[in-house]
Amino acid sequence: MSLEEVKDIGPARSRKLAEHGITTLYDLVTTDPHELAKILGVTITKAKEIINNAKEQLFSKTQIVETASEAEEFLKKNVRYISTGSKEVDKILGGGVPTMSTTAFVGHAATGKTQMVFTLIANTLKEGRYAAYIETEPSGDFIPRIREICVKRGIEYDPKKILVVRADKIASPHQQLLAYEAVWRKCRDEKLDLGLLAVDSFSAKIREFYTGREMLAMRSQEVARHMGILQQIAAEMNCAVVLTGQVMSVPDISAQIEAKMRFGTPMRPYGGEFFLHSICNLVLLEQVASNEWEATVLDSPTLPRRSARFRLTDKGVEDL
């Protein structure tokens, strides 16, 4: 439904809203009245009235409340799984990385996080869908590596189906946030079938910008903004949102023991509790031998804690 059909929203106001990323009824009803008033140049009272008008339209057009059987049928019909490249890792994830949700791969440097993302990009292309890669840390010319994985796996490499935001475009968490919206808008405007949105690394710029304990509250608010938009993209585009994350040391032995019990390692994933609550599947990657890595599902609402081992080759992620 066009926003122009909402009472008090005509073509001119619809264009103003679109300029600020508000293009659907859901976008409009979840916009803060003060922000809407500023965008449209109206009073707070009028902004609230417009939001209420949009809610009426939303409830009349959309089934929000449904039975458990209807929800199960919807998810069974719509959720898709992207292979990690390893059947064993796919198995512990319930079939692969799911769409309509967020999955985070966390771990030390050189534990296979980026190679996991590149393999997921290749397998997204295999399914005929678009993949978006947002790079926040410079890694050189990564395109040849994605191409190599595709070629080695016998997957048709189509560079036009890979959307890229390079690290030199992202100097702050705010620009990282804009990158999500830019990808989202491009896919909406051009009607692209986005299957994967990967952010590598999600935590790097946030960690760089919000330093010191005195900034923890601000960091939590920033993470909340990021996760809110990413969850909307996952739901609307029926895509998998995949984040790579850093881990950090904890200061004392008791905290290390707590982290070991909770995460299987004396380190904690960076991002704080809001990040941990927002992620659907949290997966720890570790190197356990010279050419052997392990993936462990640390937390998931639907999956048990379990591990699978894999290797990294010129094909990306593979079974041992």
VENMO-V415748 format. One record per backbone hydrogen bond with DSSP energy under -0.5 kcal/mol. NH is the residue of the N-H (numbers start at 0). CO is the residue of the C=O. If there is no record, write none. Layout:
nh=<NH | NH>
co=<CO | CO>
This chain:
nh=<4 | 5 | 8 | 9 | 13 | 14 | 15 | 16 | 17 | 18 | 19 | 19 | 20 | 21 | 22 | 27 | 28 | 29 | 30 | 35 | 36 | 37 | 38 | 39 | 40 | 41 | 46 | 47 | 48 | 49 | 50 | 51 | 52 | 53 | 54 | 55 | 56 | 57 | 58 | 59 | 60 | 61 | 63 | 70 | 71 | 72 | 73 | 74 | 75 | 76 | 77 | 78 | 81 | 82 | 89 | 90 | 91 | 92 | 93 | 94 | 95 | 96 | 97 | 98 | 99 | 100 | 102 | 103 | 104 | 105 | 105 | 106 | 110 | 115 | 116 | 117 | 118 | 119 | 120 | 121 | 122 | 123 | 124 | 125 | 126 | 127 | 128 | 129 | 130 | 131 | 132 | 133 | 133 | 134 | 134 | 135 | 135 | 136 | 141 | 144 | 145 | 146 | 147 | 148 | 149 | 150 | 151 | 152 | 153 | 153 | 154 | 157 | 158 | 160 | 161 | 162 | 162 | 164 | 168 | 169 | 170 | 175 | 176 | 177 | 178 | 179 | 180 | 181 | 182 | 183 | 184 | 185 | 186 | 187 | 188 | 189 | 190 | 190 | 191 | 193 | 194 | 195 | 196 | 197 | 198 | 199 | 199 | 201 | 201 | 202 | 206 | 207 | 208 | 209 | 210 | 214 | 215 | 218 | 219 | 220 | 221 | 222 | 223 | 224 | 225 | 226 | 227 | 228 | 229 | 230 | 231 | 232 | 233 | 234 | 235 | 236 | 237 | 238 | 239 | 240 | 240 | 241 | 241 | 242 | 243 | 244 | 247 | 249 | 255 | 256 | 257 | 258 | 259 | 260 | 261 | 262 | 263 | 263 | 264 | 267 | 269 | 271 | 274 | 275 | 276 | 277 | 278 | 279 | 280 | 281 | 281 | 282 | 282 | 283 | 284 | 285 | 287 | 287 | 288 | 291 | 292 | 293 | 294 | 295 | 296 | 297 | 297 | 298 | 305 | 307 | 309 | 310 | 312 | 315 | 317 | 319>
co=<1 | 2 | 5 | 7 | 9 | 10 | 11 | 12 | 13 | 14 | 15 | 16 | 17 | 16 | 20 | 23 | 24 | 25 | 27 | 31 | 32 | 33 | 34 | 35 | 36 | 36 | 42 | 43 | 44 | 45 | 46 | 47 | 48 | 49 | 50 | 51 | 52 | 53 | 54 | 55 | 56 | 57 | 61 | 66 | 67 | 68 | 69 | 70 | 71 | 72 | 73 | 74 | 96 | 80 | 85 | 86 | 87 | 88 | 90 | 89 | 89 | 81 | 95 | 79 | 238 | 238 | 240 | 280 | 242 | 103 | 282 | 244 | 107 | 111 | 112 | 113 | 114 | 115 | 116 | 117 | 118 | 119 | 120 | 121 | 122 | 124 | 123 | 192 | 160 | 195 | 162 | 131 | 197 | 132 | 164 | 133 | 199 | 199 | 139 | 141 | 141 | 142 | 143 | 144 | 145 | 146 | 147 | 148 | 149 | 150 | 149 | 155 | 156 | 157 | 158 | 130 | 160 | 132 | 165 | 166 | 168 | 171 | 172 | 173 | 174 | 175 | 176 | 177 | 178 | 179 | 180 | 181 | 182 | 183 | 184 | 185 | 186 | 187 | 186 | 191 | 129 | 129 | 239 | 131 | 241 | 133 | 197 | 198 | 243 | 243 | 202 | 203 | 204 | 205 | 208 | 211 | 212 | 214 | 215 | 216 | 217 | 218 | 219 | 220 | 221 | 222 | 223 | 224 | 225 | 226 | 227 | 228 | 229 | 230 | 231 | 232 | 233 | 233 | 194 | 100 | 238 | 196 | 239 | 102 | 198 | 104 | 267 | 265 | 251 | 252 | 253 | 254 | 255 | 256 | 257 | 258 | 258 | 259 | 258 | 247 | 245 | 268 | 270 | 271 | 272 | 273 | 274 | 101 | 101 | 279 | 298 | 103 | 280 | 295 | 105 | 293 | 285 | 291 | 291 | 288 | 309 | 285 | 307 | 283 | 305 | 281 | 295 | 281 | 303 | 294 | 292 | 317 | 315 | 312 | 310 | 308>
